[in-house]
Amino acid sequence: MKKYNYIFVTLTVLSLLASSCKDSFLDESPYSYYSTGHTDDATIEAQVLGLHRTYAELWGWSSQQGFLSCWQIGTDVCSAGATQGVENPFYQYADLNAENSGVAWLWRKCYDFINHANLIISALGEENNKPAVAEAKFFRAYAYNTLVTFWGNVPLVKEPVATPKLDFTRQNVAEVDQLIEEDLTYAIANLPEVGQTANQSRINKDMARQLSAEAYLRIGMRDNAYFIKAEQAASDIITSGKYSLIKARYGKYLAEGGDYYRDMFRWGNQRRSQGNTETIWSFEVEYNREVAGGTIDNPQHRRVWQPAYHKWSGMVNADSLGGRGNGRLRLSNFMKYTVWEGLDGDIRNSNFNIRRTTNYNKPGYSEEIGIDADGFRVAKDAADAVQIITIKTGDRAIPFRSDSLEVWYPYCTKWGGYDPTDDFGYAIVKDWPVMRLGETYLLRAEARFRQGNTSGAADDINVLRDRAFMTARDKSGDATLGKVSASDINIDFILDERARELIGEENRRMTLVRTGELKDRIPMNGDASPANKIITGFQDYNALLPVPLSEIRLNKDAELTQNPGYEVD
């Protein structure tokens, strides 16, 4: 099992040392991730890298392997798979409460971002080392945008907290949004251009613009003027000439079967330096190396998104199949079928991107099996076997009826990656796709739609459709294949297109909460069985998350109010 190790001194330890040790030989200024007041370049650089570490901690949490599923299942696009527990209340909504560890982890890590950013901002002020301050403000805005989307009113903390504080109160979303806008405006003005950062994963102006577009769309639901700002932020990226959609095969895998959309997500193809002209932010994972900017723990993305096909006797882990998964979630019937209706030829639904079939790949494999009346695999001596056949290496794999919950089902391949030196594959080995140009067009389409410009929104959607149907159009000679018109555009259409383009990339729950559509989209999921995996118990108040009970109890000197519906006696 491979780990990614870093050593940082915690604020708590430093505070205890400072308060309890007075001897001169202990009077030191520790240069660490959490140390305050030091503005030399090396210290500030370490502190800024610490923000990237927090990002890795948040989305790379492995002790609760189902954490990533919390933000996908219980929505229109995904259903529960081999669930672990932390994610269960995110589709069995009656059980969602203030003691859920996934809720607490997200809240806690968001405030880690905020406090660490505040340390940097406080130490430097507005005029010193502006790029470092801008990177800190980006992450502070990222954290607050996440918090207000999922919780509404939240404590607004603008200064570092170096001693225990037990009197937090919640501030109005509008007040928090003001800080988000100020931070992102500063970040855009002072961050480096793409290609000029210390490495490709560090924050640049366009990452801040993309986050601005998303945040302004949310704020625009309260103040329509922000839809204009959202459109402008997206346009600044689109018209910069620095990015282009991938429309031809490239990179390391040209000798293999594949397509140009799939190439973007292959290990070794994801960065701009590797040929991905669409990437805005690919969070760099330096696999099995201790380097600044890499990740930590054992991120579970692949194991969440991919089924456990390794449990079939005729299969071995393979790069072409994305390595070893555990099937923590499954694509819903909506995502597998409904959203693709009438879109034959859409490359985003090819077997390279939504893998629906595979072949037995274990060398020398051969086995007699039974087939039932519906074509599913059964034991050869099973009562419902209507045919006995011999399967062997290279034959199309035939699933058991029960496999669809964990072992095999149509799955998104974006997180797949395989290292032959680590066949078990506990951690993901590849970069994380966070922001790319495909989503920028969708953000601008949404901003245009909100302003009544459905024609402009259709134009943006058609840029993605032109890419998605390029191969099919060449084969058919039909230049209109996949085209949409202004009359097609509404929020459901845009959310459908986001699902097609961004499945496995976007935080679907956050998108649906941001747009106010979670409740209305849940029935689209379409999964009616098994009974213990379908979405149940959703009430209006579940659109927001409960404030973690641990935070409320610790905050003994003021009332940290709970969101309605989650109160306990």
Residue pairs with C-beta under 8 A, 6 or more apart in sequence:
1 298
1 424
1 426
1 427
2 287
2 288
2 298
2 422
2 426
2 427
3 296
3 297
3 298
4 56
4 286
4 290
4 294
4 295
4 296
4 297
4 427
5 290
5 296
6 53
6 290
6 296
8 32
8 33
8 34
8 50
8 53
9 30
9 32
9 33
9 34
9 35
10 34
11 34
11 115
11 162
14 30
14 32
14 34
14 35
15 162
15 163
17 26
17 30
21 27
29 35
29 37
29 38
31 38
31 42
31 43
31 46
32 46
33 46
33 47
33 50
33 53
33 116
34 47
34 50
34 116
34 119
35 43
35 47
36 119
36 122
36 123
36 160
36 162
37 123
38 44
38 123
39 123
39 124
39 128
39 129
41 129
44 120
44 123
44 124
44 129
44 132
45 132
47 116
47 119
47 120
47 132
48 120
48 132
48 135
48 136
49 292
49 293
50 116
51 113
51 116
51 117
51 120
51 135
51 136
51 139
52 201
52 202
52 283
52 293
53 296
54 109
54 112
54 113
54 116
54 139
55 113
55 139
55 283
56 283
56 294
56 295
56 296
56 297
56 299
57 109
57 112
57 296
57 297
58 105
58 106
58 109
58 110
59 68
59 299
59 301
59 432
60 295
60 296
60 297
60 298
60 299
60 300
61 67
61 105
61 297
61 300
62 297
62 298
62 299
62 300
62 426
62 427
64 84
64 85
64 86
64 101
64 102
64 105
65 84
65 300
65 303
65 304
65 326
65 328
66 83
66 84
66 85
66 86
66 87
66 88
66 102
66 304
66 328
67 86
67 87
67 102
67 105
67 300
68 300
68 301
68 304
68 328
69 78
69 80
69 81
69 83
69 87
69 90
69 304
69 328
69 329
70 86
70 87
70 90
70 102
70 509
71 90
71 507
71 508
71 509
71 510
72 78
72 329
72 507
72 508
72 509
73 79
73 80
73 83
73 87
73 90
73 91
73 329
74 80
74 90
74 91
74 93
74 509
74 522
74 535
74 538
75 508
75 509
75 512
75 518
75 521
75 522
75 525
76 332
76 334
76 335
76 495
76 499
76 508
76 512
76 521
76 522
76 524
76 525
77 331
77 332
77 334
77 335
77 499
77 503
77 508
77 525
78 329
78 330
78 331
78 332
78 335
78 508
79 91
79 329
79 330
79 331
79 332
79 525
79 527
79 533
79 534
79 535
80 87
80 88
80 91
80 329
80 330
80 533
81 307
81 327
81 328
81 329
81 330
81 405
81 406
81 533
82 308
82 326
82 327
82 328
82 405
82 406
83 328
83 533
84 328
86 100
86 101
86 102
87 102
87 328
87 329
88 95
89 95
89 96
89 97
89 100
90 96
90 102
90 509
91 533
91 534
91 535
91 536
92 535
92 536
92 537
93 535
93 536
93 537
93 538
93 539
93 542
94 536
94 537
95 537
96 103
96 542
96 545
96 546
96 566
97 546
97 549
97 566
97 568
98 546
98 547
98 548
98 549
98 552
98 562
98 566
98 568
99 548
99 549
99 550
100 546
103 545
103 546
103 548
104 548
104 550
104 551
106 146
106 150
106 545
107 147
107 151
107 547
107 548
107 551
108 548
109 143
110 143
110 144
110 146
110 147
111 143
111 157
113 139
113 140
113 142
113 143
114 140
114 143
114 144
114 157
115 157
115 160
115 161
116 136
116 139
117 136
117 137
117 139
117 140
117 143
118 136
118 140
118 157
118 158
118 159
118 160
118 161
119 160
120 132
120 133
120 136
121 133
121 136
121 137
121 140
122 159
122 160
124 132
124 133
125 133
126 133
126 186
130 190
131 190
131 191
131 192
133 186
133 190
134 186
134 187
134 189
134 190
134 191
134 203
134 208
135 187
135 191
135 202
135 203
137 183
137 184
137 186
137 187
138 183
138 184
138 187
138 191
138 203
138 207
138 208
138 211
139 203
140 179
140 183
141 179
141 180
141 183
141 184
141 187
141 208
141 211
141 215
142 211
144 154
144 156
144 176
144 179
144 180
144 183
145 180
145 211
145 214
145 215
145 218
146 510
147 154
147 176
148 154
148 173
148 176
148 177
148 180
148 218
149 218
149 510
149 513
149 514
150 510
150 513
150 544
150 545
151 544
151 545
151 547
151 563
152 173
152 544
152 563
153 170
153 171
153 172
153 173
153 176
154 170
154 171
154 176
155 168
155 169
155 170
155 171
155 560
156 171
156 175
156 176
156 179
157 168
158 179
166 554
166 555
166 556
166 557
166 558
167 555
167 557
167 558
168 551
168 555
168 558
168 560
169 558
169 559
169 560
169 561
170 560
170 561
173 222
174 222
177 215
177 219
180 215
181 212
181 215
181 216
181 219
184 208
184 211
184 212
184 215
187 203
187 205
187 208
188 205
188 208
188 209
188 212
191 203
191 204
191 205
191 207
191 208
192 202
192 204
192 205
193 204
193 205
193 242
194 204
194 205
194 206
194 242
194 243
194 272
194 280
195 204
195 242
195 272
196 204
197 203
197 204
199 284
199 293
200 271
200 272
200 273
200 279
200 282
200 284
201 281
201 282
201 283
201 284
201 293
201 431
202 293
203 281
206 236
206 237
206 240
206 242
206 243
206 280
206 435
207 280
207 281
207 435
209 233
209 234
209 236
209 237
210 233
210 234
210 237
210 280
210 281
210 435
210 439
210 440
210 443
211 435
212 229
212 230
212 233
213 230
213 231
213 233
213 234
213 440
213 443
213 444
213 447
214 230
214 443
214 514
216 226
216 227
216 229
216 230
216 233
216 447
217 226
217 227
217 230
217 443
217 446
217 447
217 450
217 514
217 515
218 514
219 226
220 226
220 227
220 229
220 230
220 447
220 450
221 515
221 516
224 450
224 451
227 447
227 450
227 451
228 447
228 451
230 443
230 444
230 446
230 447
230 450
231 444
231 447
231 448
231 451
233 443
234 440
234 441
234 443
234 444
234 447
235 444
237 243
237 280
237 437
237 440
238 437
238 440
238 441
238 444
243 277
243 278
243 279
243 280
243 437
243 440
244 277
244 278
244 437
245 277
245 278
245 437
245 438
245 463
245 464
245 467
246 260
246 261
246 263
246 264
246 276
246 277
246 278
246 467
247 260
247 467
247 470
248 260
249 258
249 259
249 260
249 263
250 260
250 263
250 269
250 275
250 276
251 263
251 266
251 268
251 269
251 274
251 275
251 276
252 266
252 268
252 269
252 274
253 263
253 266
253 269
256 320
257 320
257 352
258 266
258 352
259 347
259 350
259 352
259 353
259 471
260 347
261 347
261 348
261 350
261 352
261 353
261 467
261 468
262 350
262 352
262 353
262 413
263 269
264 270
264 276
264 278
264 279
264 433
264 436
265 413
265 414
265 415
265 416
265 433
266 417
266 430
267 417
267 429
267 430
267 431
268 274
268 430
269 275
269 276
270 276
270 279
270 282
270 430
270 431
270 433
271 279
271 282
271 284
271 431
272 279
276 282
278 436
278 437
278 438
279 433
279 435
279 436
280 434
280 435
280 436
280 437
280 440
281 434
281 435
281 436
282 431
282 432
282 433
282 434
283 295
283 431
283 432
283 434
284 293
284 294
284 431
285 294
285 295
285 299
285 428
285 429
285 430
285 431
285 432
286 293
286 294
286 295
287 419
287 429
287 430
297 427
298 426
298 427
299 427
299 428
299 432
300 328
300 427
300 428
301 415
301 428
301 432
302 322
302 323
302 324
302 325
302 415
302 416
302 417
302 425
302 428
303 324
303 325
303 326
303 328
303 425
303 426
303 428
304 325
304 326
304 328
304 329
304 415
305 325
305 328
305 329
305 411
305 412
305 414
305 415
305 416
305 504
306 321
306 322
306 323
306 324
306 325
306 326
306 327
306 411
306 413
306 415
306 416
307 325
307 327
307 330
307 403
307 406
307 407
307 408
307 409
307 411
308 324
308 325
308 326
308 327
308 406
308 407
309 315
309 321
309 325
309 358
309 397
309 407
309 408
310 316
310 317
310 324
310 325
311 406
311 407
312 360
312 397
312 407
312 408
313 362
313 365
313 367
314 360
314 361
314 362
314 365
314 367
314 391
314 393
314 397
315 321
315 358
315 360
315 361
315 362
315 397
316 361
316 362
316 363
317 323
317 324
317 418
317 423
317 425
318 361
318 418
319 416
319 417
319 418
321 355
321 358
321 361
321 416
321 418
322 355
322 413
322 415
322 416
322 417
322 418
323 416
323 417
323 418
323 419
323 425
323 429
324 418
324 423
324 424
324 425
325 411
326 406
327 405
327 406
327 407
327 409
330 404
330 405
330 409
330 411
331 354
331 409
331 410
331 411
331 412
331 503
332 525
332 526
332 527
333 525
333 526
333 527
334 499
334 524
334 525
334 526
335 499
335 503
336 354
336 409
336 410
337 526
338 524
338 526
339 496
339 499
339 500
340 346
340 349
340 500
343 349
343 482
343 500
344 472
345 469
345 471
345 472
345 473
345 475
345 476
345 481
345 482
346 468
346 469
346 472
346 482
346 500
347 353
347 467
347 468
347 469
347 470
347 471
347 472
348 354
348 468
348 500
348 501
349 500
351 357
352 413
353 412
353 413
353 414
354 410
354 411
354 412
354 413
354 503
355 410
355 411
355 413
356 410
357 396
357 397
358 396
358 397
358 408
359 393
359 394
359 395
359 396
359 397
360 391
360 392
360 393
360 394
360 395
360 396
360 397
361 393
361 394
362 393
363 393
364 393
365 391
365 392
365 393
366 390
366 391
366 392
366 393
367 390
367 391
367 392
368 380
368 388
368 389
368 390
368 391
369 377
369 378
369 379
369 380
369 388
369 389
369 390
369 391
369 398
370 377
370 378
370 379
370 380
370 381
370 382
370 384
370 385
370 386
370 387
370 388
371 377
371 378
371 385
371 386
371 387
371 388
371 389
371 398
372 378
372 382
372 384
372 385
372 386
372 401
373 384
373 386
374 401
375 398
376 398
376 399
376 400
376 401
377 398
377 399
377 400
378 384
378 385
378 400
378 401
379 385
380 388
391 398
397 408
399 407
399 408
400 407
403 409
405 530
405 533
412 503
412 504
414 433
414 503
414 504
414 505
415 428
415 430
415 504
417 428
417 429
417 430
418 425
418 429
419 425
419 429
422 429
433 505
434 505
436 505
438 464
438 501
438 502
439 498
439 501
439 502
439 505
439 506
441 460
441 461
441 463
441 464
442 460
442 461
442 464
442 494
442 497
442 498
442 501
442 502
444 460
445 456
445 457
445 458
445 460
445 461
445 489
445 494
445 497
446 457
446 491
446 494
446 515
448 454
448 456
448 457
448 460
449 457
449 489
449 490
449 491
449 494
454 486
454 487
454 489
455 486
457 486
457 489
457 494
458 484
458 485
458 486
458 488
458 489
461 484
461 489
461 493
461 494
461 497
462 483
462 484
464 497
464 501
465 482
465 483
465 484
466 482
468 482
468 500
468 501
469 481
469 482
472 481
472 482
473 479
473 481
473 482
484 493
491 515
491 517
492 517
495 511
495 512
495 515
495 517
495 521
498 506
498 511
499 508
509 518
512 518
512 521
513 543
513 544
516 543
518 543
519 538
519 540
519 543
522 535
522 538
525 534
525 535
527 533
527 534
527 535
528 534
539 565
540 565
541 563
541 564
541 565
541 566
542 565
544 563
545 563
546 562
546 563
546 566
547 560
547 561
547 562
547 563
547 566
549 568
551 560
552 560
552 562
562 568
